[in-house]
């Protein structure tokens, strides 16, 4: 089970999406995103390119280490999804 923390910018886009949730049966970051997308369709498109790769303005960390879609999740892993903010 992974402890997933999402950016505040996603919450208003998906009804009922909490900022923090637990994801079960997800051996990788890609699997965790897939499980979230099954419950909140379209979430994957906000986080990933069609490559499949994580979008350039999204950063994912697993247990404080920079991660990619293939990064494994262990029991109790913490996944932080951070959206870059830009503007002028």
Biotite code that builds the C-alpha atoms (Angstrom):
import biotite.structure as struc

atoms = struc.array([
    struc.Atom([0.000, 0.000, 0.000], chain_id="A", res_id=1, res_name="UNK", atom_name="CA", element="C"),
    struc.Atom([1.380, 3.389, -0.998], chain_id="A", res_id=2, res_name="UNK", atom_name="CA", element="C"),
    struc.Atom([0.601, 6.693, 0.683], chain_id="A", res_id=3, res_name="UNK", atom_name="CA", element="C"),
    struc.Atom([0.011, 9.109, -2.227], chain_id="A", res_id=4, res_name="UNK", atom_name="CA", element="C"),
    struc.Atom([0.078, 12.898, -1.827], chain_id="A", res_id=5, res_name="UNK", atom_name="CA", element="C"),
    struc.Atom([-1.331, 14.890, -4.754], chain_id="A", res_id=6, res_name="UNK", atom_name="CA", element="C"),
    struc.Atom([-0.965, 18.573, -5.636], chain_id="A", res_id=7, res_name="UNK", atom_name="CA", element="C"),
    struc.Atom([-3.745, 20.957, -4.662], chain_id="A", res_id=8, res_name="UNK", atom_name="CA", element="C"),
    struc.Atom([-4.188, 21.898, -8.331], chain_id="A", res_id=9, res_name="UNK", atom_name="CA", element="C"),
    struc.Atom([-5.782, 18.504, -9.097], chain_id="A", res_id=10, res_name="UNK", atom_name="CA", element="C"),
    struc.Atom([-8.429, 18.558, -6.372], chain_id="A", res_id=11, res_name="UNK", atom_name="CA", element="C"),
    struc.Atom([-10.903, 20.973, -8.029], chain_id="A", res_id=12, res_name="UNK", atom_name="CA", element="C"),
    struc.Atom([-10.666, 19.067, -11.325], chain_id="A", res_id=13, res_name="UNK", atom_name="CA", element="C"),
    struc.Atom([-11.925, 15.709, -9.981], chain_id="A", res_id=14, res_name="UNK", atom_name="CA", element="C"),
    struc.Atom([-14.983, 15.390, -7.746], chain_id="A", res_id=15, res_name="UNK", atom_name="CA", element="C"),
    struc.Atom([-14.189, 13.670, -4.472], chain_id="A", res_id=16, res_name="UNK", atom_name="CA", element="C"),
    struc.Atom([-10.430, 13.495, -5.056], chain_id="A", res_id=17, res_name="UNK", atom_name="CA", element="C"),
    struc.Atom([-8.564, 13.892, -1.754], chain_id="A", res_id=18, res_name="UNK", atom_name="CA", element="C"),
    struc.Atom([-5.042, 15.320, -1.597], chain_id="A", res_id=19, res_name="UNK", atom_name="CA", element="C"),
    struc.Atom([-3.820, 12.297, 0.330], chain_id="A", res_id=20, res_name="UNK", atom_name="CA", element="C"),
    struc.Atom([-4.929, 8.710, -0.180], chain_id="A", res_id=21, res_name="UNK", atom_name="CA", element="C"),
    struc.Atom([-3.746, 5.131, 0.067], chain_id="A", res_id=22, res_name="UNK", atom_name="CA", element="C"),
    struc.Atom([-3.368, 3.024, -3.057], chain_id="A", res_id=23, res_name="UNK", atom_name="CA", element="C"),
    struc.Atom([-3.260, -0.762, -2.785], chain_id="A", res_id=24, res_name="UNK", atom_name="CA", element="C"),
    struc.Atom([-1.931, -3.363, -5.220], chain_id="A", res_id=25, res_name="UNK", atom_name="CA", element="C"),
    struc.Atom([0.343, -0.921, -7.027], chain_id="A", res_id=26, res_name="UNK", atom_name="CA", element="C"),
    struc.Atom([3.872, -2.304, -7.450], chain_id="A", res_id=27, res_name="UNK", atom_name="CA", element="C"),
    struc.Atom([5.063, 0.773, -9.419], chain_id="A", res_id=28, res_name="UNK", atom_name="CA", element="C"),
    struc.Atom([4.300, 4.478, -9.770], chain_id="A", res_id=29, res_name="UNK", atom_name="CA", element="C"),
    struc.Atom([2.654, 3.683, -13.119], chain_id="A", res_id=30, res_name="UNK", atom_name="CA", element="C"),
    struc.Atom([0.344, 1.161, -11.448], chain_id="A", res_id=31, res_name="UNK", atom_name="CA", element="C"),
    struc.Atom([-0.573, 3.660, -8.717], chain_id="A", res_id=32, res_name="UNK", atom_name="CA", element="C"),
    struc.Atom([-1.470, 6.286, -11.325], chain_id="A", res_id=33, res_name="UNK", atom_name="CA", element="C"),
    struc.Atom([-3.507, 3.661, -13.171], chain_id="A", res_id=34, res_name="UNK", atom_name="CA", element="C"),
    struc.Atom([-5.471, 2.816, -10.030], chain_id="A", res_id=35, res_name="UNK", atom_name="CA", element="C"),
    struc.Atom([-6.202, 6.497, -9.408], chain_id="A", res_id=36, res_name="UNK", atom_name="CA", element="C"),
    struc.Atom([-7.232, 6.970, -13.041], chain_id="A", res_id=37, res_name="UNK", atom_name="CA", element="C"),
    struc.Atom([-9.671, 4.051, -12.747], chain_id="A", res_id=38, res_name="UNK", atom_name="CA", element="C"),
    struc.Atom([-11.452, 5.912, -9.945], chain_id="A", res_id=39, res_name="UNK", atom_name="CA", element="C"),
    struc.Atom([-11.013, 9.431, -11.356], chain_id="A", res_id=40, res_name="UNK", atom_name="CA", element="C"),
    struc.Atom([-10.910, 9.104, -15.167], chain_id="A", res_id=41, res_name="UNK", atom_name="CA", element="C"),
    struc.Atom([-8.659, 11.654, -16.812], chain_id="A", res_id=42, res_name="UNK", atom_name="CA", element="C"),
    struc.Atom([-6.225, 11.902, -13.887], chain_id="A", res_id=43, res_name="UNK", atom_name="CA", element="C"),
    struc.Atom([-3.548, 9.983, -15.813], chain_id="A", res_id=44, res_name="UNK", atom_name="CA", element="C"),
    struc.Atom([-3.787, 12.498, -18.674], chain_id="A", res_id=45, res_name="UNK", atom_name="CA", element="C"),
    struc.Atom([-3.059, 15.329, -16.223], chain_id="A", res_id=46, res_name="UNK", atom_name="CA", element="C"),
    struc.Atom([0.067, 13.579, -14.932], chain_id="A", res_id=47, res_name="UNK", atom_name="CA", element="C"),
    struc.Atom([1.457, 11.672, -17.939], chain_id="A", res_id=48, res_name="UNK", atom_name="CA", element="C"),
    struc.Atom([2.313, 12.158, -21.583], chain_id="A", res_id=49, res_name="UNK", atom_name="CA", element="C"),
    struc.Atom([1.210, 9.492, -24.048], chain_id="A", res_id=50, res_name="UNK", atom_name="CA", element="C"),
    struc.Atom([4.826, 8.215, -24.273], chain_id="A", res_id=51, res_name="UNK", atom_name="CA", element="C"),
    struc.Atom([4.251, 6.993, -21.509], chain_id="A", res_id=52, res_name="UNK", atom_name="CA", element="C"),
    struc.Atom([6.275, 9.430, -19.466], chain_id="A", res_id=53, res_name="UNK", atom_name="CA", element="C"),
    struc.Atom([5.516, 11.832, -16.657], chain_id="A", res_id=54, res_name="UNK", atom_name="CA", element="C"),
    struc.Atom([4.687, 15.318, -17.944], chain_id="A", res_id=55, res_name="UNK", atom_name="CA", element="C"),
    struc.Atom([7.631, 17.757, -17.758], chain_id="A", res_id=56, res_name="UNK", atom_name="CA", element="C"),
    struc.Atom([5.915, 20.042, -15.223], chain_id="A", res_id=57, res_name="UNK", atom_name="CA", element="C"),
    struc.Atom([5.071, 17.139, -12.886], chain_id="A", res_id=58, res_name="UNK", atom_name="CA", element="C"),
    struc.Atom([7.636, 15.740, -10.458], chain_id="A", res_id=59, res_name="UNK", atom_name="CA", element="C"),
    struc.Atom([7.138, 12.474, -8.619], chain_id="A", res_id=60, res_name="UNK", atom_name="CA", element="C"),
    struc.Atom([9.115, 11.407, -5.571], chain_id="A", res_id=61, res_name="UNK", atom_name="CA", element="C"),
    struc.Atom([9.011, 8.016, -3.864], chain_id="A", res_id=62, res_name="UNK", atom_name="CA", element="C"),
    struc.Atom([10.338, 8.078, -0.330], chain_id="A", res_id=63, res_name="UNK", atom_name="CA", element="C"),
    struc.Atom([11.997, 11.458, -1.065], chain_id="A", res_id=64, res_name="UNK", atom_name="CA", element="C"),
    struc.Atom([13.834, 10.195, -4.172], chain_id="A", res_id=65, res_name="UNK", atom_name="CA", element="C"),
    struc.Atom([13.003, 11.453, -7.685], chain_id="A", res_id=66, res_name="UNK", atom_name="CA", element="C"),
    struc.Atom([10.949, 8.760, -9.426], chain_id="A", res_id=67, res_name="UNK", atom_name="CA", element="C"),
    struc.Atom([9.681, 7.721, -12.829], chain_id="A", res_id=68, res_name="UNK", atom_name="CA", element="C"),
    struc.Atom([6.745, 5.579, -13.878], chain_id="A", res_id=69, res_name="UNK", atom_name="CA", element="C"),
    struc.Atom([8.820, 2.417, -13.517], chain_id="A", res_id=70, res_name="UNK", atom_name="CA", element="C"),
    struc.Atom([9.902, 3.181, -9.941], chain_id="A", res_id=71, res_name="UNK", atom_name="CA", element="C"),
    struc.Atom([8.862, 0.364, -7.598], chain_id="A", res_id=72, res_name="UNK", atom_name="CA", element="C"),
    struc.Atom([6.665, 0.991, -4.572], chain_id="A", res_id=73, res_name="UNK", atom_name="CA", element="C"),
    struc.Atom([7.248, -0.912, -1.369], chain_id="A", res_id=74, res_name="UNK", atom_name="CA", element="C"),
    struc.Atom([4.889, -1.463, 1.522], chain_id="A", res_id=75, res_name="UNK", atom_name="CA", element="C"),
    struc.Atom([4.303, 1.927, 3.099], chain_id="A", res_id=76, res_name="UNK", atom_name="CA", element="C"),
    struc.Atom([6.042, 3.921, 0.359], chain_id="A", res_id=77, res_name="UNK", atom_name="CA", element="C"),
    struc.Atom([5.238, 7.613, 0.301], chain_id="A", res_id=78, res_name="UNK", atom_name="CA", element="C"),
    struc.Atom([4.574, 9.042, -3.153], chain_id="A", res_id=79, res_name="UNK", atom_name="CA", element="C"),
    struc.Atom([4.628, 12.815, -3.552], chain_id="A", res_id=80, res_name="UNK", atom_name="CA", element="C"),
    struc.Atom([3.296, 14.268, -6.802], chain_id="A", res_id=81, res_name="UNK", atom_name="CA", element="C"),
    struc.Atom([4.338, 17.877, -7.239], chain_id="A", res_id=82, res_name="UNK", atom_name="CA", element="C"),
    struc.Atom([3.183, 20.227, -9.980], chain_id="A", res_id=83, res_name="UNK", atom_name="CA", element="C"),
    struc.Atom([5.576, 22.978, -11.004], chain_id="A", res_id=84, res_name="UNK", atom_name="CA", element="C"),
    struc.Atom([4.137, 26.478, -10.849], chain_id="A", res_id=85, res_name="UNK", atom_name="CA", element="C"),
    struc.Atom([5.089, 29.041, -13.439], chain_id="A", res_id=86, res_name="UNK", atom_name="CA", element="C"),
    struc.Atom([3.988, 32.473, -14.351], chain_id="A", res_id=87, res_name="UNK", atom_name="CA", element="C"),
    struc.Atom([5.180, 35.948, -14.839], chain_id="A", res_id=88, res_name="UNK", atom_name="CA", element="C"),
])
